[in-house]
Amino acid sequence: SETHAMLGSAIVPTCAHIPSSTIQPLRSASGSARVSGAKTKIVATLAVTFVAHIRIHRRVRRKIAQTDVFLGTLSPAVPARQDLPSGLTKLNDAAARGDVRAAEDIFYRIEPHTQSRHKRVLYNTVIKACAKAGEPLKAEHWYEKELLAGVVPNKQTFGKLAEAAAKAGDHAKARAWIDMRNERQLEVNEIPMNILVDAASKSGAWFQAAAYIDEMLDNHLQPDLISYNSVIDACAREGELEMAEAWFEQVRANSIVPSVATYNAVVNACAENAEPERAVEWVRRARQNEVLPDIVTYGALINAYAQQGNAIGAEQIISDMIAAGVTPNLFCYSAVIDVYAECGQEIQAENWFRAMRE
């Protein structure tokens, strides 16, 4: 290309501009100098023609490329941002809050003005609101409306349907939605598997939650902290303290850094087994690893002492959390009040009731 550029700058770009006088017919062998000169002129003419064709070819290719780019911006396969429904942001905000009623109202306002190719987004977002609110029946209702409207569901649709069932603790229904997703040969990744782990956890089936972790590994999927937290939480719900602690160690063994939620799940397991000293030890371990306790941690500690009937210990935790700048909530006060009431110490219970109201 550099050679062509150099030639182009030194010669006339098209052979149409070459004077006809420069191209002489070949004469007989009487003058070899004339023949040699004619050959030279012919070669020069061919070179100019070749360079001209190359230049034209390049210009055409550039025009085609520019046209392709322009047409690509008009292609419906990649919709422009302004083509999206104008109320989609408000609809998504309502879904994120779990405000099903607001999401439905916005849907009915913007759906008639939405292009067909974007309607699945609207239906999925309303189903997302149902999932956030833990309303699986409502989510199913909107799934049926989506089908009746001729909208084809995708992996997000089935994921949110399963999530709605999981939040309601309906493990069987969540499994059914994920199976339906798989039957349609949609992508299987960590997200639907984590939904199943969560569903099993909320239904109290810790062994099933653990089995899903094994299933993920068998399918070359990597469980994350959310996966393990759900399993530990499931163990805590069933009072399986040793299993909760074993799964916590599995988190560390996989080079995953435990969060405050991970420690809280184990502390909850200690509380369910009425072992406050063991719970305190886990909180100490959390602090050693620079994980500070939160309101959930303190609530679990208070519950651990309450399960043991130790009102003094529960009181001490409230004092500790206030000193740490964490404000006790209704659950914390109620736990202490209940312990004193069960022990027949009405005066102390009334004192804590007044403290709670203040």
C-alpha positions as CSV (number, residue, x, y, z in Angstrom):
1,S,0.0,0.0,0.0
2,E,2.9,2.4,0.7
3,T,4.3,1.7,-2.9
4,H,0.8,2.5,-4.3
5,A,0.7,5.7,-2.4
6,M,4.1,6.8,-3.6
7,L,3.2,6.0,-7.2
8,G,-0.1,7.9,-6.9
9,S,1.7,11.0,-5.7
10,A,4.1,10.9,-8.7
11,I,1.7,10.1,-11.6
12,V,-1.6,11.2,-13.0
13,P,-4.4,9.2,-11.3
14,T,-6.3,8.0,-14.4
15,C,-5.2,7.0,-17.8
16,A,-7.9,9.2,-19.3
17,H,-5.7,12.2,-18.5
18,I,-2.7,10.8,-20.4
19,P,-2.1,12.7,-23.7
20,S,-2.7,10.5,-26.7
21,S,0.5,11.9,-28.3
22,T,2.5,10.0,-25.7
23,I,1.3,6.7,-27.0
24,Q,2.9,6.0,-30.4
25,P,2.4,2.9,-32.6
26,L,5.2,0.4,-32.8
27,R,7.4,0.8,-35.9
28,S,9.5,-1.7,-37.8
29,A,12.8,-2.9,-36.5
30,S,14.5,0.0,-38.3
31,G,14.7,1.9,-35.0
32,S,15.2,-0.1,-31.8
33,A,15.3,3.0,-29.7
34,R,11.8,3.9,-30.8
35,V,10.5,0.4,-30.0
36,S,12.1,0.6,-26.5
37,G,10.6,3.9,-25.9
38,A,7.1,2.7,-26.9
39,K,7.4,-0.3,-24.5
40,T,8.3,2.0,-21.7
41,K,5.3,4.2,-22.4
42,I,3.0,1.1,-22.5
43,V,4.3,-0.2,-19.1
44,A,3.8,3.3,-17.6
45,T,0.2,3.4,-18.9
46,L,-0.6,0.0,-17.4
47,A,0.9,1.0,-14.1
48,V,-1.2,4.1,-13.9
49,T,-4.4,2.1,-14.8
50,F,-3.6,-0.5,-12.1
51,V,-3.1,2.2,-9.4
52,A,-6.3,3.9,-10.5
53,H,-8.3,0.6,-10.1
54,I,-6.7,0.0,-6.7
55,R,-7.7,3.5,-5.5
56,I,-11.3,3.1,-6.8
57,H,-11.6,-0.3,-5.1
58,R,-10.4,1.1,-1.8
59,R,-12.9,4.0,-2.0
60,V,-15.8,1.6,-2.7
61,R,-14.8,-0.7,0.2
62,R,-14.7,2.3,2.6
63,K,-18.2,3.4,1.4
64,I,-19.6,-0.1,1.9
65,A,-18.1,-0.3,5.4
66,Q,-19.6,3.1,6.3
67,T,-23.0,2.0,4.9
68,D,-22.9,-1.2,7.0
69,V,-22.2,0.8,10.1
70,F,-25.1,3.2,9.3
71,L,-27.5,0.4,8.6
72,G,-26.4,-1.4,11.7
73,T,-27.6,1.6,13.8
74,L,-31.0,1.2,12.2
75,S,-31.2,-2.6,12.7
76,P,-34.0,-3.8,14.9
77,A,-31.8,-6.5,16.3
78,V,-30.1,-3.9,18.5
79,P,-32.8,-1.5,19.7
80,A,-31.9,2.0,20.5
81,R,-32.2,3.1,24.1
82,Q,-35.2,5.4,23.3
83,D,-37.2,2.4,22.0
84,L,-37.5,1.0,25.6
85,P,-40.8,1.7,27.4
86,S,-40.7,5.2,29.0
87,G,-42.1,3.9,32.4
88,L,-39.7,0.9,32.7
89,T,-37.5,2.6,35.3
90,K,-40.5,3.3,37.6
91,L,-41.7,-0.2,37.0
92,N,-38.3,-1.7,38.0
93,D,-38.1,0.6,41.1
94,A,-41.5,-0.8,42.2
95,A,-40.3,-4.3,41.6
96,A,-37.2,-3.8,43.6
97,R,-39.3,-2.6,46.5
98,G,-41.6,-5.6,46.2
99,D,-44.5,-3.3,45.6
100,V,-46.7,-5.6,43.5
101,R,-49.7,-3.2,43.4
102,A,-47.6,-0.3,42.1
103,A,-45.8,-2.5,39.6
104,E,-49.2,-3.7,38.2
105,D,-50.5,-0.2,37.9
106,I,-47.5,1.0,36.0
107,F,-47.6,-2.1,33.8
108,Y,-51.2,-1.4,32.7
109,R,-50.3,2.2,31.9
110,I,-47.3,1.5,29.7
111,E,-48.1,-1.9,28.2
112,P,-50.5,-0.6,25.4
113,H,-47.7,1.8,24.2
114,T,-44.9,-0.8,24.3
115,Q,-43.5,-2.5,21.2
116,S,-44.1,-6.2,21.1
117,R,-40.4,-7.1,21.3
118,H,-40.2,-5.3,24.7
119,K,-43.3,-6.7,26.4
120,R,-41.4,-9.7,27.9
121,V,-39.4,-7.2,29.9
122,L,-42.6,-5.7,31.3
123,Y,-44.0,-9.1,32.3
124,N,-40.7,-10.3,33.8
125,T,-40.4,-7.1,35.9
126,V,-43.9,-7.6,37.4
127,I,-43.0,-11.2,38.2
128,K,-39.8,-9.8,39.8
129,A,-42.0,-7.7,42.1
130,C,-44.0,-10.8,43.1
131,A,-40.7,-12.6,43.8
132,K,-39.4,-9.8,45.9
133,A,-42.7,-9.8,47.9
134,G,-42.7,-13.6,48.2
135,E,-46.0,-14.0,46.4
136,P,-45.6,-17.1,44.3
137,L,-49.3,-17.4,43.4
138,K,-49.3,-13.8,42.1
139,A,-46.2,-14.6,40.1
140,E,-47.9,-17.6,38.5
141,H,-50.8,-15.4,37.6
142,W,-48.6,-13.0,35.7
143,Y,-46.8,-15.9,34.0
144,E,-50.1,-17.2,32.7
145,K,-51.0,-13.7,31.5
146,E,-47.6,-13.6,29.7
147,L,-48.4,-16.8,27.9
148,L,-51.9,-15.7,26.9
149,A,-50.4,-12.5,25.5
150,G,-48.2,-14.7,23.2
151,V,-45.0,-13.6,24.9
152,V,-42.3,-16.3,25.1
153,P,-40.8,-16.7,28.6
154,N,-37.0,-16.8,29.0
155,K,-34.5,-17.8,31.7
156,Q,-35.2,-14.7,33.7
157,T,-38.9,-15.5,33.7
158,F,-38.4,-19.0,35.2
159,G,-35.7,-17.7,37.6
160,K,-38.0,-15.1,39.1
161,L,-40.9,-17.6,39.4
162,A,-38.6,-20.0,41.2
163,E,-37.3,-17.1,43.4
164,A,-40.9,-16.3,44.4
165,A,-41.5,-19.9,45.4
166,A,-38.2,-20.0,47.3
167,K,-39.0,-16.9,49.3
168,A,-42.3,-18.4,50.3
169,G,-40.4,-21.6,51.5
170,D,-42.0,-23.7,48.7
171,H,-39.1,-25.9,47.8
172,A,-41.1,-28.3,45.6
173,K,-42.5,-25.4,43.5
174,A,-39.1,-23.8,43.1
175,R,-37.7,-27.1,41.9
176,A,-40.5,-27.4,39.4
177,W,-39.9,-24.0,37.9
178,I,-36.1,-24.7,37.6
179,D,-36.9,-28.1,36.0
180,M,-39.2,-26.3,33.5
181,R,-36.3,-23.9,32.7
182,N,-34.0,-26.8,32.1
183,E,-36.5,-28.6,29.9
184,R,-36.4,-25.6,27.6
185,Q,-32.6,-26.0,27.4
186,L,-32.0,-22.6,28.8
187,E,-28.6,-21.9,30.4
188,V,-27.9,-23.5,33.7
189,N,-25.6,-21.5,36.0
190,E,-25.1,-20.7,39.6
191,I,-28.2,-18.4,39.8
192,P,-30.9,-21.0,39.5
193,M,-29.0,-23.4,41.7
194,N,-28.6,-20.8,44.4
195,I,-32.4,-20.2,44.2
196,L,-32.9,-24.0,44.9
197,V,-30.4,-23.9,47.8
198,D,-32.3,-20.9,49.3
199,A,-35.7,-22.7,48.7
200,A,-34.5,-25.8,50.5
201,S,-33.0,-23.7,53.3
202,K,-36.2,-21.8,53.9
203,S,-38.2,-25.0,53.9
204,G,-35.9,-26.4,56.6
205,A,-34.4,-29.1,54.4
206,W,-30.8,-28.6,55.2
207,F,-29.8,-32.0,53.7
208,Q,-31.4,-31.0,50.4
209,A,-29.7,-27.6,50.5
210,A,-26.4,-29.5,51.0
211,A,-27.2,-31.9,48.1
212,Y,-27.7,-28.9,45.8
213,I,-24.1,-27.8,46.6
214,D,-22.9,-31.2,45.5
215,E,-25.0,-31.0,42.4
216,M,-23.4,-27.7,41.5
217,L,-19.9,-29.1,41.9
218,D,-20.9,-32.2,39.8
219,N,-22.0,-29.8,37.0
220,H,-18.7,-27.8,37.3
221,L,-20.5,-24.8,38.9
222,Q,-18.8,-23.0,41.7
223,P,-20.8,-22.4,44.8
224,D,-20.3,-18.9,46.2
225,L,-20.8,-17.4,49.7
226,I,-24.5,-17.0,49.1
227,S,-24.7,-20.8,48.5
228,Y,-22.9,-21.7,51.6
229,N,-24.7,-19.1,53.8
230,S,-28.0,-20.7,52.7
231,V,-26.8,-24.2,53.7
232,I,-25.5,-22.9,57.1
233,D,-28.8,-21.1,57.7
234,A,-30.7,-24.2,56.9
235,C,-28.7,-26.1,59.4
236,A,-29.4,-23.4,62.0
237,R,-33.1,-23.6,61.4
238,E,-33.0,-27.3,62.2
239,G,-30.7,-26.9,65.2
240,E,-27.9,-28.8,63.5
241,L,-25.1,-26.9,65.2
242,E,-22.3,-29.3,64.3
243,M,-23.3,-29.4,60.6
244,A,-23.5,-25.6,60.6
245,E,-20.0,-25.4,62.0
246,A,-18.7,-28.0,59.5
247,W,-20.2,-26.0,56.6
248,F,-18.6,-22.8,57.9
249,E,-15.2,-24.5,57.8
250,Q,-16.0,-25.6,54.2
251,V,-16.3,-21.9,53.4
252,R,-12.8,-21.2,54.7
253,A,-11.5,-24.4,53.0
254,N,-12.6,-23.0,49.6
255,S,-10.8,-19.7,50.2
256,I,-14.1,-17.8,50.5
257,V,-14.1,-15.0,53.1
258,P,-17.0,-15.4,55.5
259,S,-19.3,-12.4,55.9
260,V,-21.2,-11.2,59.0
261,A,-24.2,-13.2,57.6
262,T,-22.1,-16.4,57.6
263,Y,-21.1,-15.9,61.3
264,N,-24.7,-14.9,62.2
265,A,-26.0,-18.2,60.8
266,V,-23.7,-20.2,63.0
267,V,-24.6,-17.9,66.0
268,N,-28.2,-18.7,65.3
269,A,-27.5,-22.4,65.3
270,C,-25.9,-21.9,68.8
271,A,-29.0,-20.0,69.9
272,E,-31.3,-22.8,68.7
273,N,-29.3,-25.2,70.8
274,A,-29.3,-22.9,73.9
275,E,-25.5,-22.6,73.9
276,P,-24.8,-18.9,74.5
277,E,-21.2,-19.5,75.5
278,R,-20.5,-21.1,72.2
279,A,-22.3,-18.3,70.4
280,V,-20.1,-15.7,72.2
281,E,-17.0,-17.7,71.0
282,W,-18.2,-17.4,67.4
283,V,-18.7,-13.6,67.8
284,R,-15.1,-13.4,69.2
285,R,-13.8,-15.3,66.2
286,A,-15.7,-12.9,63.9
287,R,-14.1,-9.9,65.6
288,Q,-10.7,-11.5,65.3
289,N,-11.3,-11.7,61.5
290,E,-12.3,-8.0,61.5
291,V,-16.0,-8.9,61.0
292,L,-18.1,-6.6,63.3
293,P,-21.3,-7.9,64.8
294,D,-24.6,-6.2,63.7
295,I,-28.1,-6.1,65.0
296,V,-28.8,-9.6,63.8
297,T,-25.7,-10.9,65.7
298,Y,-26.7,-9.3,69.0
299,G,-30.3,-10.5,68.5
300,A,-29.0,-14.1,68.1
301,L,-26.9,-13.7,71.2
302,I,-29.8,-12.4,73.3
303,N,-31.9,-15.3,71.9
304,A,-29.2,-17.8,73.0
305,Y,-29.3,-16.6,76.6
306,A,-33.1,-16.4,76.4
307,Q,-33.3,-20.0,75.3
308,Q,-31.2,-20.9,78.4
309,G,-33.5,-18.8,80.6
310,N,-30.5,-16.5,81.5
311,A,-32.0,-13.0,81.8
312,I,-28.8,-11.5,83.2
313,G,-26.8,-12.7,80.3
314,A,-29.5,-11.3,77.9
315,E,-29.3,-7.9,79.7
316,Q,-25.6,-7.9,79.4
317,I,-25.8,-8.3,75.6
318,I,-28.1,-5.3,75.3
319,S,-25.7,-3.2,77.4
320,D,-22.8,-4.4,75.1
321,M,-24.7,-3.5,71.9
322,I,-25.6,-0.1,73.2
323,A,-21.9,0.5,74.1
324,A,-21.0,-0.5,70.6
325,G,-23.4,2.0,69.1
326,V,-26.0,-0.5,68.0
327,T,-29.6,0.4,68.9
328,P,-31.6,-2.6,70.3
329,N,-34.8,-3.3,68.3
330,L,-38.2,-4.7,69.4
331,F,-37.0,-8.3,69.2
332,C,-34.1,-7.6,71.6
333,Y,-36.3,-6.0,74.2
334,S,-39.0,-8.6,73.8
335,A,-36.6,-11.4,74.4
336,V,-35.5,-10.0,77.7
337,I,-39.0,-9.2,78.8
338,D,-40.1,-12.7,78.0
339,V,-37.3,-14.3,80.0
340,Y,-38.2,-12.3,83.1
341,A,-41.9,-12.9,82.6
342,E,-41.3,-16.7,82.3
343,C,-39.2,-16.6,85.5
344,G,-42.1,-14.8,87.3
345,Q,-40.1,-11.6,87.8
346,E,-42.8,-9.2,86.8
347,I,-41.1,-6.0,88.1
348,Q,-38.0,-6.6,86.0
349,A,-40.2,-7.4,83.0
350,E,-42.2,-4.1,83.5
351,N,-38.9,-2.1,83.9
352,W,-37.7,-3.4,80.5
353,F,-41.0,-2.8,78.9
354,R,-40.8,0.9,80.0
355,A,-37.2,1.0,78.8
356,M,-38.3,-0.3,75.4
357,R,-41.1,2.4,75.1
358,E,-38.6,5.2,76.0
